Amino acid sequence: MTSQATPKIAIILTQVATAEALAAACALSKIQVDAVTSPIGAYAVCRDASGDGPEALAKAVSTLVKTVPLVLVEMEGGQISAGQWQAGERTGDLAPGLVLDGAPHEFEDLLLGVTSVKDLDGVVSSSGISRWKAARSLAAAGGRSARKARR
């Protein structure tokens, strides 16, 4: 009898406004994710949660969006961990229960393996986004944010 180990799941929760902008940022760093827009900010499901993949994702994205923190949430072996990242550095641990309490319901379902990213609407993959398109998407998103701030 063989037992199937549950794969590690890693998701970053950000304050990036859209899945498109988050996927573009990940594409620039050549990191494969599936990004989802939520009411509190976009989050990215790490496609390769093995080894240092999740930490590389958190470091890369937090380096690109230096001014706002993000949270890396991981599930492995029935244990959930959460760490805050900012400007490419892990700044501390967070209580997983508090993170999940404020996270969208779908985020928790993904983390617990109840649902798959394929089951969600509006998912944007970072694969297939060229560096040129990613840079243009980020520039356009930055312009929209600046216009909103002036209002």
C-alpha positions in Angstrom: 0.0 0.0 0.0 1.4 3.4 -1.0 0.5 6.7 0.5 0.3 9.8 -1.5 2.1 12.8 0.1 0.1 16.0 -0.2 2.2 18.5 -2.3 3.4 21.7 -0.7 1.2 24.7 -1.6 2.6 28.2 -1.6 0.6 31.4 -2.3 1.6 35.0 -1.9 -1.0 37.6 -0.9 -0.3 41.1 -2.1 -1.7 44.6 -2.3 -1.2 44.6 -6.1 -4.5 45.7 -7.5 -4.9 43.2 -10.4 -4.0 39.7 -11.4 -2.7 41.1 -14.7 -0.2 43.4 -12.9 0.9 40.7 -10.5 1.4 38.1 -13.3 3.4 40.7 -15.3 5.7 41.3 -12.3 6.2 37.6 -12.0 6.9 37.2 -15.7 9.6 39.9 -15.5 11.3 37.7 -12.8 10.7 34.6 -14.9 8.6 33.0 -12.1 5.7 30.8 -13.1 2.5 31.7 -11.2 -1.2 31.8 -11.6 -2.5 35.2 -10.4 -6.0 35.9 -9.1 -7.6 39.3 -8.4 -9.4 39.5 -5.0 -11.1 42.3 -3.1 -8.1 42.8 -0.9 -5.4 42.5 -3.6 -4.1 40.0 -6.1 -2.6 36.8 -5.0 -0.3 34.4 -6.8 -0.2 30.6 -6.6 3.3 29.4 -7.0 3.5 26.6 -9.6 6.7 25.2 -8.2 6.4 25.1 -4.4 9.3 22.8 -4.0 12.7 23.8 -2.6 13.3 27.5 -2.6 10.6 28.3 -5.2 8.2 30.1 -2.8 10.9 32.1 -1.2 12.3 33.1 -4.6 8.8 34.2 -5.6 8.3 36.3 -2.4 11.7 37.8 -2.8 11.3 38.7 -6.4 7.8 40.2 -6.1 8.6 42.1 -2.9 11.6 43.5 -4.6 9.5 44.8 -7.5 6.8 46.3 -5.2 9.2 47.6 -2.5 6.9 50.0 -0.8 4.2 47.5 0.2 4.5 44.3 2.2 3.3 40.9 1.0 2.6 37.7 2.8 3.9 34.2 1.8 1.5 31.5 3.0 2.6 27.9 2.8 0.9 24.6 3.5 3.0 21.5 4.0 2.3 18.4 5.9 -0.8 19.8 7.4 1.0 22.8 8.8 0.4 26.4 7.7 3.1 29.0 7.9 3.0 32.7 7.0 5.7 35.2 6.6 5.8 38.9 5.8 8.1 40.1 3.0 9.1 43.6 2.0 11.8 45.0 -0.3 13.1 41.5 -1.0 13.6 40.5 2.6 11.5 38.4 5.0 10.6 40.8 7.8 8.9 38.3 10.2 6.4 35.6 10.9 2.7 36.1 11.0 0.0 34.1 12.8 -1.5 31.9 10.0 -5.0 32.1 11.6 -5.0 35.9 11.5 -3.8 35.9 7.8 -6.5 33.4 6.8 -9.2 35.3 8.8 -8.6 38.4 6.5 -8.0 36.4 3.3 -10.6 35.8 0.6 -12.5 32.5 1.0 -11.1 31.1 -2.3 -7.5 31.8 -1.0 -8.2 29.5 1.9 -9.8 26.8 -0.3 -6.7 26.9 -2.6 -4.3 26.6 0.4 -6.2 23.7 1.9 -6.5 21.9 -1.4 -10.3 22.1 -1.4 -10.2 23.8 -4.8 -7.8 24.2 -7.7 -6.7 27.4 -9.4 -8.3 25.9 -12.6 -11.7 26.2 -10.9 -11.4 30.0 -10.4 -12.5 32.7 -12.7 -10.2 35.4 -14.0 -6.9 33.6 -13.4 -3.9 35.1 -15.2 -0.9 33.0 -15.9 2.6 34.6 -15.9 3.8 32.1 -18.5 3.6 33.3 -22.0 3.9 37.0 -21.0 6.9 38.4 -22.8 9.2 40.8 -21.0 8.0 43.6 -23.4 4.3 42.9 -22.7 5.0 42.6 -18.9 6.8 46.0 -18.9 3.9 47.6 -20.8 1.3 46.1 -18.5 3.1 47.4 -15.4 3.6 50.8 -16.9 -0.1 51.0 -17.8 -1.1 49.8 -14.3 1.2 52.4 -12.7 -0.4 55.1 -14.9 -3.9 54.1 -13.8 -2.8 54.1 -10.1 -1.4 57.6 -10.5 -4.5 58.9 -12.1 -6.7 57.5 -9.3 -4.4 59.1 -6.6 -4.8 62.5 -8.2 -8.6 62.4 -8.0 
